[in-house]
Amino acid sequence: MAFLNPLLLFGIIGIASPIIIHLLAKKKIKRVVWAAMRFLKNVVEKNQQRLSLEDLILLILRCALLVVLALALARPSFKKSGLAGFGDSNEAAIIAIDNSASMSQSDGAASKFAQAQKAAEEVLDSLPSGSSVAVWLVSDVVKPVIPEPTHDLALARKAIREAQRSDRATELPSALRRMVEVLQRQPVATKQLFVITDGQSNGWKQLAETRALLEAAKDVHARIVLLGESEQHNLGVTGLRLASALAPVNEPVRFEIEIANYGVEEAKNVQVSLGIDDDPPGDDATIDSLPAGESKRISLYATFRDAGYHSVVAHLPADRNPADDQRALAVRVIGEINVLLVDGDPGIEPRESEVFYLHNALTPVAPEQREKYYIKTRTISPAELAAAKLGDYEAVVLANVADVPETVLAGLERYLRTGGGLIVFPGGKINTTFYNAKMFGERAFLPAAFGEARGNAEQQEKFFTLQAKDYDHPIVSIWRDPAAGSLATAHFYRAFTLQPAKTASPRAEAGPPIVVLNYDDGQPAIMERTWGFGRVVQFSSTADSAWNDLCIRPIFVPLIHRTLGALVTRQEEHLNLRVGAKLSAAMDAELIGKDLLIKPPGGKGDAVSLQRVTAVNGVPMLQFEATERAGVYEVRQGDDATPLLRFAAQADPAESNLQELSATDWKTFDGVAQVFRWSPGVSLRGQLQKERTGNEFWMAFVLLALVTAVAETTLGNQWSRSR
């Protein structure tokens, strides 16, 4: 048995009052000799015993009344188990609220995050006076709003009410580890941990390790509060990407959208739409049937009327999980793409030029229309490369160029670091020693070294081909569709062996080497790597027909366009981030030192952030970390109407899967944590207080006090009349 108000037990001392009064009420007897009194002596002695017994009974009742009242006010209770303590007034607690994207799901009245806030306040109200509490927001990262337990419960309440949901993924076990460490440092006997979550299975991937953690922390009493029931019907936009090679002005641009059904029933007539910037959705389509647990991809088109940074948003009809009803993508729309072709073997006739087929593939329109075509090419010799302004071009192509001077290499390094694109085609004139030593080894531009050449261009009856399937790289992904033709139709008579690096490059700017396309024997035919904010694509055979017939095949034009697209869109890859990732965008040099305004998705004027452009390794950079919400962010300078930049944060598609852990999985925590489900209509405060205090029976003492008081009053009145 425990007492919730143990200090009131000192009220038992009050029994001294009736005893003292009783003693003081006794009259001192003065003995007087009176002859007639002798006849009354027998009567008095006979009544004396009865009066003393009555007084004693009344005294006992009065003392008992005070004792019973003191016990009732001390609130006695019985607890089978749970938190120990005589009053439990010295507790430390952490309230952890799941603020991941899945907490946006609603029961039709309030989101689970709003329910979690209400539950957290009820937990706060259930803590006894004198407790200290910390408030944390947890997802795939931990945000300790109040890092250490504080006795300022008003501050904790304010932190709970002002908490914001993010669109981050869920990963709770690592957060539990940190919270247990904080609680174990607290110098109190009672330590409590409350995790308020929707119980999404994706957030609990290390059940055994989590149980072991809580089992080892024997002084921490953990409770996992599950909010309501999980939503059984949910459609989500889980993918959105640019499917066209490029995004030019006034041309239809194809986007691929993935829709997934995470519900338990088949979804029919699912309407999907695509919108540009803040305009209403334009193109749309209907998925006739989407079975439960499956996903489908559809293509929709958008046409951009002006160049610059735009946003594209795929929409679904609203449901009870609004976080995945739309998905955004930032796109840099190109008004004009300039490509510099460096011809290492111009020949005598135009058709003998190393870049003849490249030029025609890049501008596949009639000569009179090339002036208006969005891709513009300029052809120069290797000698002219040193004087060229590389920054004026989105891509530079080295076609059978023997080598370049050191000044050009330095210029290429600056060009790639700021987002330029480089394509390298070999040929009979290249100096492989130069390429391998300078461009592969020293500066790590190339994803592979040029090895020995294989095949004989003079024996065209002997050839090898490109792979016929498994087109995984984005550059060649369109050939997954047989209607696009086959890359295996091209014949290669001679090609260099590409030898990718076996270890990571010491140059921090150089990304890992990636195979774009193999030959049919598994040898790399095309490889690429990122470098700084740019990208380098390396071919193993020539750009002309000297070593292959790829350039005269119909597949050559889309292959070159998609390769160019990979270079141009490299500058956009940093514009589409996973939620929570850091934006690092190269900006114009004149913006260095300037403060730019960043408006978050759906943000109002007071939600705008101010961020300064700084020079990082000589490159003007805008860096921004507060990307907790999914959607489109706009960057402006001052009151400019047109954004300088748009970028998008995308949520983890796994957050659309609202399936909870099974009852069997939750049993993993038996004995180490209490797991229970709560709904807003139930008093969580009362439930927790009952668990803390046990079964109170102060009412029984109140009733006993009432009976005692009635008995004392009744007997007192009756006996006083008889005297």
N, C-alpha and C positions, 0 to 999 in steps of 0.2 A: 504494500500500500504506500502511496505517495500523497503529498499534500501540495496543491498548486499554489496556495498562498500560505506557506509555512509560518511566516512572521505573525499571522493572526492567531497562531496557537498560543502565543503569549497571553491571549485573552483569558486563558484558563486561570491565570493568576487572580482573576476577578472573583474567584470563589472565596477569597479572603474577606470580601466585603460583607456578605451575609453573616459570616462567622463573627466578624468584629461587631456588627450591629447586634447580633444575638447576644454576645457577651455584655455589650454595653447596656442592653435593654434589661438585663437582670437587676432587680432592685435590691439594695442592701437592706437586710432585715434588722430592725432595731427591736431588741427583746424588751417587752414590757410585761410586768407581772400583773395579771388580771384574773381574778378568781373565776369569772364567768367563762374565760377562754378555755378553761380546762374541759368544759363540756363540748367545745368545738374541735378539740384536738384530734379526736378520733376521726371526725369527718374530713379535716384537712389532710391528715396523713393518708387517708384512703384515696383522695383525689390527686395528691401530689404526683404519684407515679403516672397517672393518666395524662396529666398536663405536661410533664417532662417528655413523655413519649410523643405527644402531639407536636411539641416544639421541635423535637429532634427530626421528626418526619418532615416538617415544613422546612427546616434548615437543609436537610438533604435534598429536597426537591428544588430549593432555590439554588443550591450549589450545582446540582445536576443541570439545571436550566442554563446556567452560565457556561458550563463545560460543553454541553451539546451545541449551544450557539457558536462557541469558539471553533468547534470541530466543523460545523457547517460552513462558517465563513472561510476556513482554511482549505475548503474544497478537496476532500479526500477522494482518491481514485485508485482503482486496481488496474495494472497493466500486465498482460501476459508476457510481452516482450517489447522491444523498441528502445527508444532513447531513455537513458538513465538520467537520474538527476533529481534533486529535491527542489522542484520548481522549474528546472530547465531554463533559467534566465540568462545563462552565459553560453550562447550558441554562435557559431560562425557558419555562414551558408553562402553558396554560389548559386545564383539562378541563371541558367544557360538557356537562351531562347534560340531555337533553330530559325535562321533568317534566310534560308536558301530559296531558290526559285520555286520549288514545289510547294512552299508554304503560301503561294498565291491561290491555291485551290480553295473554293468556297462551298459552303453548304446552302447558298442562296441568300443568306442574311449577312454573313461576315466571312472574311478570309480566315484561313487557319492561322495566319500571322497575327491578325487582330484577336483571334481567340487566345493565342499564346500570350499576348500582352495582358489580356484579362486574367488568364490563369496565373501569370507571373505576379500580378498585383494581389491576387488572392493568397498566393504563397507568402508574399511579403506581409500581408495582414495576419497570417497565421503564426508568424514568428513571435515568440514571447518578448516582452520588453527587455531591453538590454542586449538584444541580439545584434550582430553585425552581419552585413550582407554585401556581396559583390554581384554585379550584373554583367554578363558576357553575351555577345551575339556570336553564334557559331554557324559555320557552313563548311566550305573546304578550307577556310582560314578562320582564325580566332580573332575576334575584335573585342578586347576587354574594355567595355565602356567604363566600368568601375573595376579596375584590376584587382584590388585587394579589398577584403571585407571592411565595410565602414559602418559605424553606428548611426550615421546620418541616413535614416530610412526615408526621409523626404527627398534626399538626393537620389536614392535608389528608385523611388517611385517616379521621379521626373525622368530618369534615364530609361525606364521601361516605357513610359508614355511617348517619349520622343524617338524611340528606336525605329529604324527603317528596315524594311525588307530589301534584300539584294536579289540579284538574279544569278548568284553563284551556285555552284554544285554543292553536294552534301558529302561531308567526310567527318563523322563525329568522334571516332575512337581517338584520334590524335588530340582533339580538344579535351576529351575526358582525361587524358594523361596529364595535360597541363593543369587542369582544374584540381585534380587530386594532389598534385605537387604543391599548389598554392594552399589548399586546405590543410595539408599535413604540416605546414609551417605555422599554423595558427595555434597560439598557446591557450586553447580552450579544450574542455572535455568533449563537447558535443559539436560535431562537424557534419554539415548536411550539404548534399549536392542534388540540385533539382535540374533535370534536363527536360525541357518542354519541346516536343517535336511531333511531326506527323508520322514518324515511324517508317519513312521510306526505306525500302530494303537496300537501295543503292548507297545509302549513307552508313550502313553497318556491315562492312565487308570483312571485319576482323573480329568476329564474335568471340572466338576462343581466347585471343589475346586480350580483348576487353574484359572478359570475365576474370582472367588471371590478374589483370590490373586491379580490379575492384576487390577481388578476393584478398590480394596482398594488403590493400588499404583497409585494414579491419576497423580503423577508427573513423572512417568516413561512411556515413549512412547515405546511400544513393537512391534516388527515386527518378524513374523515367515516366513522364506524364505524356500519354498518347492523346492526341486531339481528335475527337470524333471518329468518324469512319472515313476510309479513303474513297475517293471518287471512282466509280466503276465505268464511267464513260469519258474518254478523253482522246481528242484528236490533236496532233501537234505538228507544227511546221518544223521539221528537224534538219532541213538542209536547204540552202539557197546559194547558187553559184553562177558565175558568168560562164555560159556554155559556148558563146561565140568566141572566136579568136581575139577580137578586139571590140571596142565600144566606140564606133565613130559617130559623128553628128549626122542626123537625118537618115540613118540607116537602121532597119529593124535589128535589134540586138536580142539574142536568145538567152533566156535564163532557165536553169533547171531547178525545179522545186521538189523537195521530198516531203511527203506527208505520211505520217505514221499513225496507226490506230492502236492506242494503248488500252482501249476499253475491252470489255468482255463480250461485246456483241459486234456483229458486222455493221459497218457504217455505209449508208447508201446516199447517193446524190450529194457528194461532198463538193461544195463550191470553193474554188481557189481563185484568188485574184491577185493582180500585181499592180502596185502603184509606184509613181515616181515622186520623190521629194514629198511635198505636202499636198500634192494633188490627189483627188479621189482615185481609187483603183480604176485601172483601164482594162487591160486584157484579162480575161478570166476563162476558166474551164471547169468542167464538172467531172469528178471521178464517180462513175456509176456505182461501183462497189469496192469497198475496202475491208477485207476480212479482219477480224480481231487478231492482234499481234503481228500484223503485216504492214508493209510500207509500199508506197508507189511513188514514182517520179513522173512529173509532167513538165512540159516546156511551155513557157509563156514569153511573149515578146513585148519589148518596150522601145520606143523611139525617142531619142533625146534631141531637143531643138537647139541646144547651145552647149558649147564645150565647157569643161570645168568639172568640179567635184559634185556628184549627185548621189542620192540615195535611192535604193530600190527596196520596196517592202512587200513581202508575200503575206497575204491575209487569209485567214479562215474565219468562218462565222464564230461569234463569241460563244464560249461554253463556260463551265465552272472552273476552268484552270486557265485564266487569261494570260499567264506568262508565256505560253507557247502558241498563242493564237496568231502570232505574226513573227516574222524574222526579217532582219534588215541586212542590207549589203551596201557598202560604199563603193562607188564606181567613179573612176576618172574617165570622163568622156573626152575623146580626142577629136579636136577639130582638124589637125594635120599631124601626120607622123613623118618625120624626116629620117631617112636612112642613108648613111654614108657607106658606099661600096668602094673598097680599096682593091683595085684590080692588079694582082701580081703577075698576070700573063695576058696582056691585052690582045696579042696576036696582030694580024694584019687586017683581016676582015672583021666586021662587027660580031659575026657569029662565032669568031674564034676567041672572043673576049672571055675571060674567066668568069665574068659576072653577067654575061649576056642573058642566060636563062634566069638568073636571079632577078635581074632588072624587070624582065617580062612577067615573072611570077609575082613580084611585089606590086606591079601595076598591070593587072590582067584586064585592061580595057583598051579600046582603040586609041591610037596616038592622039587624035584630036580631043579625046576626053580626059587625057592624063592631067591636064592643067587643073581640072576640077576634082580629080580623084584625091582621096584623103591621104594616100601614101605617096610621098615624094622621094625620089632617089637622086643621089648625086654620086657620080663615079670619079675617082681620082686615082693617081698612081701612088705607089708607096713613098716616092720622093716628096709628094705634096702633103703627106700625112702630118709631118711635123708642124706645118703652118695652119692646119685645119683647126677650127674651134669645135672641139668635140661636144661641148655643152649645147650646141645648136641641134644636136641629133639625138633621137631616141635610141638608135642602134647604130653600131659600127660593125661592118663585115670585113674581115681579112680573108681574101680568097687567093690561096696559093701565093701568099706574100712570103718571101724568103726570110726576112727578119726586119726588125725596126730598131732605130737607135734608142739609147737610154732615155733621151728626153721624151720620146714618144711613150716609152713604158711608164715614165713618171706621170705623163698626161693621162694615160689609160687608167692608172691607179686612182687619180683624182676623179676621173669620169665614172668609174665603177663605184667608188665610195659614195658618190652622191646620187646613185640610182641609174646610171647608164647601162646599156646592154651591149654585149660583145658576142659575135658569132665568128668562129674560126673554121674555115674549110682548108684542108691540106691540099697538096698537089705535088707534082714532080719537082717544083722549084724550092720547096720549103727547106730550111736548114733545121733539121730535127734537133740537132745539138743545142741550137739557140732556144728553140721552143721549150725543150725539156729542162734546160738549165735556168733560163730566165723567167719564162712564163708559167712553167709548172713548178720548178723547184724554188727559186728565189722569191718570186712574188705570188705564187700559188693562184694565178689566174685560172689556169686550165684544170679541169677535173681529172685529167689523166695525162700521162706521158705518151708521146708517140713512140711505139715500138717498131718492130720490123714490118715492112709492107709485105702483104701476101697477095698472090694472084699475079696475072700477067695481062695488062690491058691490051696487048696485041693478040691474045688468044681469047676472043670473045665467045667462042663455043664453050669455054669453061667459065662458069660463073657461080656465085653464091647469092642468096636472097636474104631478105629481112624476115623476121619472125612473122608467123601467120596468125597468132592469137595472143591472148594475155596482154592486151594493151592497157596497162595500168597507169602510165604517166599521163598527166593532163594534156600534154602536147599531142599524144597519139590516141587519146581515149575515144575520139569520134569513130575510130575504126573498129570499135566493139560492135558497131552496127554494120552488118554485112552490106547494107545498101550504100554505105560510104565507099565501097571498093575494098581492095586488099593491098596492103603495103608489100606483100610478098611478090607482087607482080614485077617489081623492079629487079634488074640484073646488075650485079656488081662484079666487075672483073678484077679490080685491084683496090685495096684499102689498107690503111695502117692498122696495126693492132693497138688498141687503146689500153693502157696499163694504169688503172686508178691507183692512187696512193693507198698504202696499206695502213698508214697511221694518220692521225689527225695533223693538219697543217699547223705549224707554229704561228702562222698569221691568224690573228683573231678574227679578221674580216672574212676569211675564207670558210665557206660552209662545206658540208660533207659532199663528196662526189656522188652523183645519182645517175643511174642508167635510165635513159629515155627510151631507147630501142636497141634490141639485140639483132644480130644476124641469126639465121636459122640454126647455126651451130653453137649459139650461146655467147659468142664473142660480142662485146659492145660495139654498136654502130654509131650511136649518138649518146653523148653524156652531157650533163650540166652540173653547175654548182653556183650557189649564190656567192657574191663577193661584195661586202659592204651592203649598200642598198641596191646594188646592181646584180646582174646575172650573166654568166658566160655559158654559151652552148658550143660544144665541140663536136664536129663531125669527123668521121674516120676516112671519108672518101671525098672526091672533088665536087665542086659546085657545078661544073660543066659536064659534058658527056665524054671526057677523056677516059675516065675510069669506071663509069657506070652509065646506065640509061635512065636513072631516076628523074633527071631534069626534063625528060621528054614524056614522062608518064603523067596522067591526069592527077595522080596523088601528090605531085610535086607542089602545085599551087597551095592547096590547103596545108600541107606540111610546113611550107615556108611561112605562111600566114600565122599558123598556130605557134611556130617557133618565135616569130616576131611578137606575137601576142604574149608569150611567156616572158619576153624581155620587158615589154611595156608594162604588163600587169605586175611585174616584180615591184614596181614602185607603188603598187596599190596593196600589196600583201600586208604591209604594216597598217593599212587602213581598216582591216577587218580582223578584229581581235577576239579572243575568248574573253568572256566577262572576267574582270579582275586583272587582266594583263595590262602591261604598261605600254602606252603609246610612245613611239619614237619616230617622229616624222621630220624629214629634211625640209627646210623652208628656204625661202629666198634670202640672199645675203643681207639685203637692206632691212630685214626684220630683226637682226641681231640686237638684243637689248630692249626690244619692244615687248610690251605686255599685250597678250591676246585674250579675248573673251571666249570661254568655252561653255556652251549651253548643253546641258545633259538631255537625254531623251525625256520629252514631256516637261522639261524644266521651264519655270517662269523666270521673270527678271531677277528675283532674289536668289535663284538657284545657280546663277552663272558664276563660274570660277575664273580667276585671273591667273594666267600662266605666262612666264617670260621665255622668249626665245634666246637660247644660249649657244655658244660655239663649243662643239664637242669634236675633238681631233680635227679642228679646222672646218667642220661642217655645221651650218646653222641648224639647230635642232629644237623642235618643240617636244617636250616630254611631259606626259600627263599620266597619273596613276589612278585617279578616282573613276574607275570604269566599272562600278559595282552594278549598274543597271544596264540591261540589254536594250539596244535600239541605236538610234542615230545621234551622234554628237556633232555640233556645229562650231566651227572656229571662226571668229570674226575679229577684225581690227576696228576698235571704236564702234561707231554707229553705222558702219558699212552695211548696206542691205544684202550684198552678195557674200556668202561665206568664203573665206580663204581656203577652207578645208572642211570636208565632211569625213567622219570615220564612224565605224559601227562596231558595237560590242555584241557578241552572240553568245547565248547561253548554251551550256552543255546539253545536247539532246537527251542525255540520260535522265535529266530532271523531269522530262515529260512522262516517264514511267512512274506512275504513282503507287505502284504495288508496294504494300507494306511487308515487313517481316512476318512470317507465319507464327502461329501460336507456339509451334514446336521450337522455332528459333528463339522466341522470347523466353522460353523456359531455360535457355542457356544461363540466364541471369538469376535463376532461383537460388536463394541463399546469399547472394551478394548485392542484389539491388531489387527494389520493389518496382514492378512495372504495372501500371494501371491506366485505364482509359478514362478520359474526362470529357464531358460535354458542358457547354455554357449554362445549361439549365440546372446543373448540380453545383452545390456549394463546395468548392474545393477547399476553401478556408475551413469550413466546419469539419470536413473529412480529415484534413491534416491535423487540426487541433484535437480531434478525437483520438487519432493515432498517437499523438504526443502525450495526451493526458490520460488515455485509457478510459474506462467506464467510471464516470463520476457518480457518487451516491450521496452528495451533499443534501439532496432533497429529503432523503430518509432522515437525516439529522434535523432538518427543519421541521419535519412532521413530528419527530420525537420531542423537539423543543416545544412545539405547539401543545402536544399532549401533556407535557410536563407543566407548562404554564397554566393550562386549564385545571389540572389536578391540584396545583398549588393554590390557585385562586379559590377553587371550590372548597377544598378542605379548610383553607384559612378562614373563609366566611362562615362555614358551618361550625367550626370549633370556637370561633370568637363569640358566637351567639350563646354557645353552651356555657361559656364562662361567665 
